[in-house]
Amino acid sequence: MSRNNKTPTGAGAIIALLTMVGTIGGGLMGQPSIGLLSGLGTGIAIAILLWLRERGE
């Protein structure tokens, strides 16, 4: 068996960062809940795309 020596990408940081950015941005526009959800959704989508890219290689 061959071992995969690649270091996995830390997608959790991306999710956390985009959640905070979305909440702050939404708060500035008077809709912090929508900002939180959109930031969380975007972060999860990017994390899934990174996971799929790493899995395919």
CHARMM-style PDB file with segment names, atoms N, HN, CA, C and O in Angstrom:
ATOM      1  N   MET     1       0.824  -1.178   0.000  1.00  0.00      PROA
ATOM      2  CA  MET     1       0.000   0.000   0.000  1.00  0.00      PROA
ATOM      3  C   MET     1       0.871   1.245   0.000  1.00  0.00      PROA
ATOM      4  O   MET     1       1.888   1.306   0.691  1.00  0.00      PROA
ATOM      5  N   SER     2       0.473   2.211  -0.761  1.00  0.00      PROA
ATOM      6  HN  SER     2      -0.353   2.161  -1.322  1.00  0.00      PROA
ATOM      7  CA  SER     2       1.202   3.480  -0.768  1.00  0.00      PROA
ATOM      8  C   SER     2       0.475   4.472   0.129  1.00  0.00      PROA
ATOM      9  O   SER     2      -0.754   4.499   0.187  1.00  0.00      PROA
ATOM     10  N   ARG     3       1.238   5.263   0.807  1.00  0.00      PROA
ATOM     11  HN  ARG     3       2.236   5.241   0.760  1.00  0.00      PROA
ATOM     12  CA  ARG     3       0.665   6.271   1.699  1.00  0.00      PROA
ATOM     13  C   ARG     3       0.568   7.596   0.978  1.00  0.00      PROA
ATOM     14  O   ARG     3       1.436   7.959   0.184  1.00  0.00      PROA
ATOM     15  N   ASN     4      -0.497   8.305   1.268  1.00  0.00      PROA
ATOM     16  HN  ASN     4      -1.201   8.009   1.914  1.00  0.00      PROA
ATOM     17  CA  ASN     4      -0.683   9.639   0.724  1.00  0.00      PROA
ATOM     18  C   ASN     4       0.016  10.624   1.661  1.00  0.00      PROA
ATOM     19  O   ASN     4      -0.425  10.816   2.794  1.00  0.00      PROA
ATOM     20  N   ASN     5       1.103  11.250   1.198  1.00  0.00      PROA
ATOM     21  HN  ASN     5       1.461  11.094   0.277  1.00  0.00      PROA
ATOM     22  CA  ASN     5       1.889  12.144   2.039  1.00  0.00      PROA
ATOM     23  C   ASN     5       1.433  13.588   1.992  1.00  0.00      PROA
ATOM     24  O   ASN     5       2.095  14.464   2.550  1.00  0.00      PROA
ATOM     25  N   LYS     6       0.306  13.855   1.330  1.00  0.00      PROA
ATOM     26  HN  LYS     6      -0.232  13.143   0.877  1.00  0.00      PROA
ATOM     27  CA  LYS     6      -0.178  15.235   1.251  1.00  0.00      PROA
ATOM     28  C   LYS     6      -0.811  15.664   2.565  1.00  0.00      PROA
ATOM     29  O   LYS     6      -1.462  14.870   3.243  1.00  0.00      PROA
ATOM     30  N   THR     7      -0.617  16.907   2.908  1.00  0.00      PROA
ATOM     31  HN  THR     7      -0.088  17.552   2.357  1.00  0.00      PROA
ATOM     32  CA  THR     7      -1.230  17.475   4.097  1.00  0.00      PROA
ATOM     33  C   THR     7      -2.629  17.953   3.735  1.00  0.00      PROA
ATOM     34  O   THR     7      -2.789  18.694   2.765  1.00  0.00      PROA
ATOM     35  N   PRO     8      -3.641  17.549   4.490  1.00  0.00      PROA
ATOM     36  CA  PRO     8      -5.002  17.990   4.158  1.00  0.00      PROA
ATOM     37  C   PRO     8      -5.190  19.479   4.421  1.00  0.00      PROA
ATOM     38  O   PRO     8      -4.539  20.058   5.291  1.00  0.00      PROA
ATOM     39  N   THR     9      -6.080  20.079   3.664  1.00  0.00      PROA
ATOM     40  HN  THR     9      -6.609  19.609   2.957  1.00  0.00      PROA
ATOM     41  CA  THR     9      -6.396  21.500   3.816  1.00  0.00      PROA
ATOM     42  C   THR     9      -7.306  21.679   5.029  1.00  0.00      PROA
ATOM     43  O   THR     9      -8.239  20.902   5.229  1.00  0.00      PROA
ATOM     44  N   GLY    10      -7.037  22.693   5.827  1.00  0.00      PROA
ATOM     45  HN  GLY    10      -6.279  23.324   5.664  1.00  0.00      PROA
ATOM     46  CA  GLY    10      -7.871  22.982   6.985  1.00  0.00      PROA
ATOM     47  C   GLY    10      -9.069  23.821   6.591  1.00  0.00      PROA
ATOM     48  O   GLY    10      -9.024  25.049   6.668  1.00  0.00      PROA
ATOM     49  N   ALA    11     -10.135  23.172   6.171  1.00  0.00      PROA
ATOM     50  HN  ALA    11     -10.172  22.175   6.108  1.00  0.00      PROA
ATOM     51  CA  ALA    11     -11.311  23.890   5.691  1.00  0.00      PROA
ATOM     52  C   ALA    11     -12.143  24.469   6.826  1.00  0.00      PROA
ATOM     53  O   ALA    11     -12.972  25.350   6.597  1.00  0.00      PROA
ATOM     54  N   GLY    12     -11.936  23.992   8.035  1.00  0.00      PROA
ATOM     55  HN  GLY    12     -11.263  23.276   8.221  1.00  0.00      PROA
ATOM     56  CA  GLY    12     -12.691  24.521   9.165  1.00  0.00      PROA
ATOM     57  C   GLY    12     -12.421  25.993   9.412  1.00  0.00      PROA
ATOM     58  O   GLY    12     -13.311  26.732   9.832  1.00  0.00      PROA
ATOM     59  N   ALA    13     -11.194  26.417   9.152  1.00  0.00      PROA
ATOM     60  HN  ALA    13     -10.471  25.817   8.810  1.00  0.00      PROA
ATOM     61  CA  ALA    13     -10.849  27.831   9.318  1.00  0.00      PROA
ATOM     62  C   ALA    13     -11.603  28.687   8.310  1.00  0.00      PROA
ATOM     63  O   ALA    13     -12.021  29.803   8.621  1.00  0.00      PROA
ATOM     64  N   ILE    14     -11.772  28.167   7.112  1.00  0.00      PROA
ATOM     65  HN  ILE    14     -11.433  27.261   6.859  1.00  0.00      PROA
ATOM     66  CA  ILE    14     -12.511  28.908   6.080  1.00  0.00      PROA
ATOM     67  C   ILE    14     -13.972  29.061   6.497  1.00  0.00      PROA
ATOM     68  O   ILE    14     -14.559  30.132   6.341  1.00  0.00      PROA
ATOM     69  N   ILE    15     -14.553  27.991   7.024  1.00  0.00      PROA
ATOM     70  HN  ILE    15     -14.076  27.121   7.150  1.00  0.00      PROA
ATOM     71  CA  ILE    15     -15.946  28.048   7.473  1.00  0.00      PROA
ATOM     72  C   ILE    15     -16.101  29.075   8.593  1.00  0.00      PROA
ATOM     73  O   ILE    15     -17.023  29.890   8.565  1.00  0.00      PROA
ATOM     74  N   ALA    16     -15.204  29.039   9.576  1.00  0.00      PROA
ATOM     75  HN  ALA    16     -14.455  28.377   9.599  1.00  0.00      PROA
ATOM     76  CA  ALA    16     -15.283  29.967  10.707  1.00  0.00      PROA
ATOM     77  C   ALA    16     -15.106  31.410  10.264  1.00  0.00      PROA
ATOM     78  O   ALA    16     -15.840  32.297  10.699  1.00  0.00      PROA
ATOM     79  N   LEU    17     -14.118  31.640   9.390  1.00  0.00      PROA
ATOM     80  HN  LEU    17     -13.522  30.919   9.036  1.00  0.00      PROA
ATOM     81  CA  LEU    17     -13.851  33.004   8.933  1.00  0.00      PROA
ATOM     82  C   LEU    17     -15.031  33.575   8.151  1.00  0.00      PROA
ATOM     83  O   LEU    17     -15.446  34.708   8.394  1.00  0.00      PROA
ATOM     84  N   LEU    18     -15.569  32.804   7.221  1.00  0.00      PROA
ATOM     85  HN  LEU    18     -15.232  31.884   7.023  1.00  0.00      PROA
ATOM     86  CA  LEU    18     -16.684  33.306   6.423  1.00  0.00      PROA
ATOM     87  C   LEU    18     -17.953  33.480   7.254  1.00  0.00      PROA
ATOM     88  O   LEU    18     -18.773  34.349   6.959  1.00  0.00      PROA
ATOM     89  N   THR    19     -18.119  32.655   8.293  1.00  0.00      PROA
ATOM     90  HN  THR    19     -17.453  31.948   8.532  1.00  0.00      PROA
ATOM     91  CA  THR    19     -19.265  32.837   9.181  1.00  0.00      PROA
ATOM     92  C   THR    19     -19.167  34.164   9.928  1.00  0.00      PROA
ATOM     93  O   THR    19     -20.155  34.886  10.054  1.00  0.00      PROA
ATOM     94  N   MET    20     -17.970  34.481  10.421  1.00  0.00      PROA
ATOM     95  HN  MET    20     -17.167  33.894  10.318  1.00  0.00      PROA
ATOM     96  CA  MET    20     -17.783  35.755  11.122  1.00  0.00      PROA
ATOM     97  C   MET    20     -17.922  36.939  10.176  1.00  0.00      PROA
ATOM     98  O   MET    20     -18.554  37.938  10.519  1.00  0.00      PROA
ATOM     99  N   VAL    21     -17.334  36.833   8.988  1.00  0.00      PROA
ATOM    100  HN  VAL    21     -16.821  36.021   8.710  1.00  0.00      PROA
ATOM    101  CA  VAL    21     -17.422  37.926   8.011  1.00  0.00      PROA
ATOM    102  C   VAL    21     -18.873  38.143   7.607  1.00  0.00      PROA
ATOM    103  O   VAL    21     -19.321  39.284   7.490  1.00  0.00      PROA
ATOM    104  N   GLY    22     -19.611  37.056   7.393  1.00  0.00      PROA
ATOM    105  HN  GLY    22     -19.247  36.129   7.488  1.00  0.00      PROA
ATOM    106  CA  GLY    22     -21.021  37.179   7.028  1.00  0.00      PROA
ATOM    107  C   GLY    22     -21.844  37.827   8.121  1.00  0.00      PROA
ATOM    108  O   GLY    22     -22.721  38.645   7.844  1.00  0.00      PROA
ATOM    109  N   THR    23     -21.561  37.465   9.369  1.00  0.00      PROA
ATOM    110  HN  THR    23     -20.848  36.801   9.594  1.00  0.00      PROA
ATOM    111  CA  THR    23     -22.297  38.047  10.490  1.00  0.00      PROA
ATOM    112  C   THR    23     -22.011  39.537  10.628  1.00  0.00      PROA
ATOM    113  O   THR    23     -22.924  40.331  10.853  1.00  0.00      PROA
ATOM    114  N   ILE    24     -20.761  39.911  10.496  1.00  0.00      PROA
ATOM    115  HN  ILE    24     -20.018  39.266  10.313  1.00  0.00      PROA
ATOM    116  CA  ILE    24     -20.400  41.332  10.596  1.00  0.00      PROA
ATOM    117  C   ILE    24     -20.994  42.110   9.428  1.00  0.00      PROA
ATOM    118  O   ILE    24     -21.571  43.181   9.619  1.00  0.00      PROA
ATOM    119  N   GLY    25     -20.854  41.574   8.226  1.00  0.00      PROA
ATOM    120  HN  GLY    25     -20.386  40.704   8.071  1.00  0.00      PROA
ATOM    121  CA  GLY    25     -21.409  42.248   7.053  1.00  0.00      PROA
ATOM    122  C   GLY    25     -22.919  42.371   7.129  1.00  0.00      PROA
ATOM    123  O   GLY    25     -23.482  43.415   6.801  1.00  0.00      PROA
ATOM    124  N   GLY    26     -23.576  41.299   7.563  1.00  0.00      PROA
ATOM    125  HN  GLY    26     -23.119  40.450   7.829  1.00  0.00      PROA
ATOM    126  CA  GLY    26     -25.028  41.350   7.723  1.00  0.00      PROA
ATOM    127  C   GLY    26     -25.440  42.315   8.820  1.00  0.00      PROA
ATOM    128  O   GLY    26     -26.457  42.999   8.702  1.00  0.00      PROA
ATOM    129  N   GLY    27     -24.652  42.371   9.891  1.00  0.00      PROA
ATOM    130  HN  GLY    27     -23.826  41.816   9.987  1.00  0.00      PROA
ATOM    131  CA  GLY    27     -24.951  43.310  10.973  1.00  0.00      PROA
ATOM    132  C   GLY    27     -24.858  44.757  10.525  1.00  0.00      PROA
ATOM    133  O   GLY    27     -25.641  45.604  10.956  1.00  0.00      PROA
ATOM    134  N   LEU    28     -23.900  45.031   9.660  1.00  0.00      PROA
ATOM    135  HN  LEU    28     -23.265  44.343   9.309  1.00  0.00      PROA
ATOM    136  CA  LEU    28     -23.769  46.398   9.135  1.00  0.00      PROA
ATOM    137  C   LEU    28     -24.948  46.775   8.245  1.00  0.00      PROA
ATOM    138  O   LEU    28     -25.282  47.951   8.102  1.00  0.00      PROA
ATOM    139  N   MET    29     -25.572  45.762   7.651  1.00  0.00      PROA
ATOM    140  HN  MET    29     -25.301  44.806   7.767  1.00  0.00      PROA
ATOM    141  CA  MET    29     -26.737  46.022   6.799  1.00  0.00      PROA
ATOM    142  C   MET    29     -28.056  45.821   7.546  1.00  0.00      PROA
ATOM    143  O   MET    29     -29.127  45.922   6.947  1.00  0.00      PROA
ATOM    144  N   GLY    30     -27.987  45.540   8.839  1.00  0.00      PROA
ATOM    145  HN  GLY    30     -27.117  45.459   9.326  1.00  0.00      PROA
ATOM    146  CA  GLY    30     -29.185  45.387   9.652  1.00  0.00      PROA
ATOM    147  C   GLY    30     -29.787  43.994   9.617  1.00  0.00      PROA
ATOM    148  O   GLY    30     -30.901  43.800  10.105  1.00  0.00      PROA
ATOM    149  N   GLN    31     -29.085  43.018   9.056  1.00  0.00      PROA
ATOM    150  HN  GLN    31     -28.180  43.175   8.660  1.00  0.00      PROA
ATOM    151  CA  GLN    31     -29.593  41.648   8.971  1.00  0.00      PROA
ATOM    152  C   GLN    31     -28.513  40.646   9.384  1.00  0.00      PROA
ATOM    153  O   GLN    31     -28.021  39.901   8.537  1.00  0.00      PROA
ATOM    154  N   PRO    32     -28.136  40.611  10.658  1.00  0.00      PROA
ATOM    155  CA  PRO    32     -27.051  39.717  11.066  1.00  0.00      PROA
ATOM    156  C   PRO    32     -27.377  38.235  10.888  1.00  0.00      PROA
ATOM    157  O   PRO    32     -26.478  37.442  10.608  1.00  0.00      PROA
ATOM    158  N   SER    33     -28.636  37.847  11.045  1.00  0.00      PROA
ATOM    159  HN  SER    33     -29.366  38.491  11.273  1.00  0.00      PROA
ATOM    160  CA  SER    33     -28.997  36.433  10.887  1.00  0.00      PROA
ATOM    161  C   SER    33     -28.793  35.972   9.448  1.00  0.00      PROA
ATOM    162  O   SER    33     -28.257  34.889   9.211  1.00  0.00      PROA
ATOM    163  N   ILE    34     -29.213  36.777   8.505  1.00  0.00      PROA
ATOM    164  HN  ILE    34     -29.649  37.656   8.698  1.00  0.00      PROA
ATOM    165  CA  ILE    34     -29.034  36.430   7.097  1.00  0.00      PROA
ATOM    166  C   ILE    34     -27.553  36.414   6.748  1.00  0.00      PROA
ATOM    167  O   ILE    34     -27.105  35.556   5.988  1.00  0.00      PROA
ATOM    168  N   GLY    35     -26.796  37.344   7.292  1.00  0.00      PROA
ATOM    169  HN  GLY    35     -27.159  38.041   7.910  1.00  0.00      PROA
ATOM    170  CA  GLY    35     -25.355  37.356   7.070  1.00  0.00      PROA
ATOM    171  C   GLY    35     -24.683  36.114   7.623  1.00  0.00      PROA
ATOM    172  O   GLY    35     -23.802  35.537   6.986  1.00  0.00      PROA
ATOM    173  N   LEU    36     -25.104  35.703   8.816  1.00  0.00      PROA
ATOM    174  HN  LEU    36     -25.820  36.171   9.333  1.00  0.00      PROA
ATOM    175  CA  LEU    36     -24.547  34.499   9.419  1.00  0.00      PROA
ATOM    176  C   LEU    36     -24.832  33.282   8.550  1.00  0.00      PROA
ATOM    177  O   LEU    36     -23.934  32.482   8.286  1.00  0.00      PROA
ATOM    178  N   LEU    37     -26.063  33.138   8.110  1.00  0.00      PROA
ATOM    179  HN  LEU    37     -26.793  33.788   8.324  1.00  0.00      PROA
ATOM    180  CA  LEU    37     -26.425  31.978   7.306  1.00  0.00      PROA
ATOM    181  C   LEU    37     -25.747  31.979   5.940  1.00  0.00      PROA
ATOM    182  O   LEU    37     -25.328  30.930   5.451  1.00  0.00      PROA
ATOM    183  N   SER    38     -25.640  33.150   5.327  1.00  0.00      PROA
ATOM    184  HN  SER    38     -25.980  34.003   5.724  1.00  0.00      PROA
ATOM    185  CA  SER    38     -24.984  33.198   4.021  1.00  0.00      PROA
ATOM    186  C   SER    38     -23.485  32.942   4.152  1.00  0.00      PROA
ATOM    187  O   SER    38     -22.900  32.269   3.303  1.00  0.00      PROA
ATOM    188  N   GLY    39     -22.861  33.464   5.193  1.00  0.00      PROA
ATOM    189  HN  GLY    39     -23.337  34.011   5.883  1.00  0.00      PROA
ATOM    190  CA  GLY    39     -21.446  33.198   5.423  1.00  0.00      PROA
ATOM    191  C   GLY    39     -21.189  31.734   5.728  1.00  0.00      PROA
ATOM    192  O   GLY    39     -20.224  31.149   5.235  1.00  0.00      PROA
ATOM    193  N   LEU    40     -22.051  31.148   6.537  1.00  0.00      PROA
ATOM    194  HN  LEU    40     -22.834  31.624   6.937  1.00  0.00      PROA
ATOM    195  CA  LEU    40     -21.920  29.729   6.870  1.00  0.00      PROA
ATOM    196  C   LEU    40     -22.116  28.865   5.624  1.00  0.00      PROA
ATOM    197  O   LEU    40     -21.357  27.924   5.392  1.00  0.00      PROA
ATOM    198  N   GLY    41     -23.128  29.185   4.831  1.00  0.00      PROA
ATOM    199  HN  GLY    41     -23.745  29.949   5.019  1.00  0.00      PROA
ATOM    200  CA  GLY    41     -23.381  28.420   3.611  1.00  0.00      PROA
ATOM    201  C   GLY    41     -22.244  28.515   2.620  1.00  0.00      PROA
ATOM    202  O   GLY    41     -21.861  27.518   2.008  1.00  0.00      PROA
ATOM    203  N   THR    42     -21.707  29.700   2.460  1.00  0.00      PROA
ATOM    204  HN  THR    42     -22.018  30.510   2.957  1.00  0.00      PROA
ATOM    205  CA  THR    42     -20.580  29.888   1.549  1.00  0.00      PROA
ATOM    206  C   THR    42     -19.346  29.132   2.047  1.00  0.00      PROA
ATOM    207  O   THR    42     -18.641  28.498   1.262  1.00  0.00      PROA
ATOM    208  N   GLY    43     -19.094  29.202   3.344  1.00  0.00      PROA
ATOM    209  HN  GLY    43     -19.667  29.717   3.982  1.00  0.00      PROA
ATOM    210  CA  GLY    43     -17.957  28.488   3.915  1.00  0.00      PROA
ATOM    211  C   GLY    43     -18.076  26.983   3.739  1.00  0.00      PROA
ATOM    212  O   GLY    43     -17.098  26.311   3.411  1.00  0.00      PROA
ATOM    213  N   ILE    44     -19.276  26.454   3.960  1.00  0.00      PROA
ATOM    214  HN  ILE    44     -20.070  27.000   4.227  1.00  0.00      PROA
ATOM    215  CA  ILE    44     -19.491  25.014   3.790  1.00  0.00      PROA
ATOM    216  C   ILE    44     -19.319  24.619   2.332  1.00  0.00      PROA
ATOM    217  O   ILE    44     -18.727  23.581   2.039  1.00  0.00      PROA
ATOM    218  N   ALA    45     -19.830  25.438   1.411  1.00  0.00      PROA
ATOM    219  HN  ALA    45     -20.311  26.282   1.650  1.00  0.00      PROA
ATOM    220  CA  ALA    45     -19.684  25.132  -0.018  1.00  0.00      PROA
ATOM    221  C   ALA    45     -18.214  25.098  -0.431  1.00  0.00      PROA
ATOM    222  O   ALA    45     -17.799  24.210  -1.175  1.00  0.00      PROA
ATOM    223  N   ILE    46     -17.432  26.054   0.044  1.00  0.00      PROA
ATOM    224  HN  ILE    46     -17.769  26.776   0.648  1.00  0.00      PROA
ATOM    225  CA  ILE    46     -16.005  26.086  -0.289  1.00  0.00      PROA
ATOM    226  C   ILE    46     -15.295  24.884   0.343  1.00  0.00      PROA
ATOM    227  O   ILE    46     -14.419  24.287  -0.282  1.00  0.00      PROA
ATOM    228  N   ALA    47     -15.669  24.525   1.580  1.00  0.00      PROA
ATOM    229  HN  ALA    47     -16.381  25.010   2.087  1.00  0.00      PROA
ATOM    230  CA  ALA    47     -15.060  23.367   2.236  1.00  0.00      PROA
ATOM    231  C   ALA    47     -15.355  22.080   1.472  1.00  0.00      PROA
ATOM    232  O   ALA    47     -14.486  21.218   1.343  1.00  0.00      PROA
ATOM    233  N   ILE    48     -16.566  21.949   0.971  1.00  0.00      PROA
ATOM    234  HN  ILE    48     -17.273  22.649   1.075  1.00  0.00      PROA
ATOM    235  CA  ILE    48     -16.915  20.762   0.190  1.00  0.00      PROA
ATOM    236  C   ILE    48     -16.130  20.729  -1.118  1.00  0.00      PROA
ATOM    237  O   ILE    48     -15.655  19.672  -1.532  1.00  0.00      PROA
ATOM    238  N   LEU    49     -15.994  21.884  -1.767  1.00  0.00      PROA
ATOM    239  HN  LEU    49     -16.381  22.743  -1.430  1.00  0.00      PROA
ATOM    240  CA  LEU    49     -15.217  21.933  -3.005  1.00  0.00      PROA
ATOM    241  C   LEU    49     -13.754  21.572  -2.766  1.00  0.00      PROA
ATOM    242  O   LEU    49     -13.152  20.867  -3.575  1.00  0.00      PROA
ATOM    243  N   LEU    50     -13.181  22.043  -1.673  1.00  0.00      PROA
ATOM    244  HN  LEU    50     -13.670  22.616  -1.016  1.00  0.00      PROA
ATOM    245  CA  LEU    50     -11.797  21.687  -1.336  1.00  0.00      PROA
ATOM    246  C   LEU    50     -11.674  20.194  -1.056  1.00  0.00      PROA
ATOM    247  O   LEU    50     -10.707  19.558  -1.476  1.00  0.00      PROA
ATOM    248  N   TRP    51     -12.646  19.639  -0.351  1.00  0.00      PROA
ATOM    249  HN  TRP    51     -13.431  20.156  -0.010  1.00  0.00      PROA
ATOM    250  CA  TRP    51     -12.626  18.211  -0.041  1.00  0.00      PROA
ATOM    251  C   TRP    51     -12.709  17.378  -1.321  1.00  0.00      PROA
ATOM    252  O   TRP    51     -11.993  16.389  -1.476  1.00  0.00      PROA
ATOM    253  N   LEU    52     -13.588  17.789  -2.231  1.00  0.00      PROA
ATOM    254  HN  LEU    52     -14.170  18.592  -2.105  1.00  0.00      PROA
ATOM    255  CA  LEU    52     -13.718  17.060  -3.483  1.00  0.00      PROA
ATOM    256  C   LEU    52     -12.441  17.151  -4.326  1.00  0.00      PROA
ATOM    257  O   LEU    52     -12.047  16.177  -4.968  1.00  0.00      PROA
ATOM    258  N   ARG    53     -11.800  18.320  -4.322  1.00  0.00      PROA
ATOM    259  HN  ARG    53     -12.121  19.111  -3.801  1.00  0.00      PROA
ATOM    260  CA  ARG    53     -10.561  18.486  -5.072  1.00  0.00      PROA
ATOM    261  C   ARG    53      -9.456  17.605  -4.499  1.00  0.00      PROA
ATOM    262  O   ARG    53      -8.711  16.983  -5.256  1.00  0.00      PROA
ATOM    263  N   GLU    54      -9.340  17.542  -3.182  1.00  0.00      PROA
ATOM    264  HN  GLU    54      -9.945  18.047  -2.567  1.00  0.00      PROA
ATOM    265  CA  GLU    54      -8.316  16.705  -2.553  1.00  0.00      PROA
ATOM    266  C   GLU    54      -8.603  15.222  -2.738  1.00  0.00      PROA
ATOM    267  O   GLU    54      -7.680  14.420  -2.885  1.00  0.00      PROA
ATOM    268  N   ARG    55      -9.849  14.865  -2.732  1.00  0.00      PROA
ATOM    269  HN  ARG    55     -10.599  15.517  -2.613  1.00  0.00      PROA
ATOM    270  CA  ARG    55     -10.226  13.464  -2.879  1.00  0.00      PROA
ATOM    271  C   ARG    55      -9.958  12.969  -4.301  1.00  0.00      PROA
ATOM    272  O   ARG    55      -9.614  11.805  -4.503  1.00  0.00      PROA
ATOM    273  N   GLY    56     -10.117  13.852  -5.278  1.00  0.00      PROA
ATOM    274  HN  GLY    56     -10.397  14.798  -5.115  1.00  0.00      PROA
ATOM    275  CA  GLY    56      -9.925  13.478  -6.665  1.00  0.00      PROA
ATOM    276  C   GLY    56      -8.473  13.294  -7.064  1.00  0.00      PROA
ATOM    277  O   GLY    56      -8.191  12.636  -8.066  1.00  0.00      PROA
ATOM    278  N   GLU    57      -7.554  13.854  -6.313  1.00  0.00      PROA
ATOM    279  HN  GLU    57      -7.783  14.388  -5.499  1.00  0.00      PROA
ATOM    280  CA  GLU    57      -6.140  13.769  -6.687  1.00  0.00      PROA
ATOM    281  C   GLU    57      -5.509  12.487  -6.238  1.00  0.00      PROA
ATOM    282  OT1 GLU    57      -4.322  12.266  -6.478  1.00  0.00      PROA
TER     283      GLU     57
END
